[in-house]
Amino acid sequence: MNESEVRRIKELSETNPELQRLYERHREYEERLDKIKRSKWQSPSEYAEVQQLKRRKLAGRDRMVSILSTGL
């Protein structure tokens, strides 16, 4: 996400609980992905978790962009 999108999300999340929830989850997914990626070795379950987190993160980002584009 670029800086202007993040700024806009933070502004709109004060009045849009869905956007706030999506942004918080996006950050949680990012933190978990970073933690897994820092490990030297990934177990098969961690690899599957990474794939799942990436899908969830992308779906959430798509929804946030949709909200931003409609100005809800």
Disulfide bonds with the S-S distance in Angstrom:
none
